[in-house]
């Protein structure tokens, strides 16, 4: 996941440089909207990555809770 986040951050920098060189108008506004979407995607991926790390750390506790609440049923 780290590679994807880093790649998006590089693309963000490239897009920011492109926006700085554009004059005001529809192309600049369109690129600005794309930049906002790119930043939102970066934030979402970073949040998802932190959630995954937290779940991995507490995986045993989560599994214990699941099996206590829903014990497996033996089939004959």
N, C-alpha and C positions, 0 to 999 in steps of 0.2 A: 504494500500500500504506500510505502514511503516513496517509491519511485514515481508513482502516479502523482502524488502531491507535489513532489519536487518539479516534475515536468509541467504541471499546471502553473506553478509559481514562476517558472521561466517564461511560459507563454504570457503570463500576466505582465511581466516586465516588458516584453516585446510589444504587447498591445498598448501599454502606457506610453512607450516611446512613440508609437504610431499616432496615438491621440494627440500628443504634444505637437507633432508636426502638422496636423490637420487644421484647416481653418474652420471657424464656426459654420455649422450647417448640418444637413441630414447625415452625411457620412461620419462626421465627428460624433453626433448624437447616437448613431447606430453602433459605432465602435464603443462608445461609453456604456451603452446597454449591454453589449457583449462583455465588457470588462466587469460590470456588476454581476452578471451571471457567472462569470469565471471565478470571481471572488466568493460568491455564494457556494459554488461547487467545492472550492478549496476548503471553506469552513465546514461544509457538510462531511467531506471526506476526513478531515482532521477529527471531527466529533465522532464519526463512525469508528475511526481507528482507536480513539481513546476508549470508547465503549467496548470494543473487542478486547483490548488489553485488560480492562477491568474484569470482563467476564472470564478471561483465561485465568486470571489470578484467583477468582472465586468459583472456578468450575466445580471443584469437589463439593463445596457447600450447596451450589445450585442443584447438582445431581442428587445429593442426599435429600434435599427438600422435595424434589420431584418424586423420588422413590418412596419417601415417607407419606406423601399425600396421595400417591397413586402406586401402591405396591403391585409388583408383577403378579399375575395370576397363573398358577400352574395348570397346564392342560394335560389330560391323561391320554 
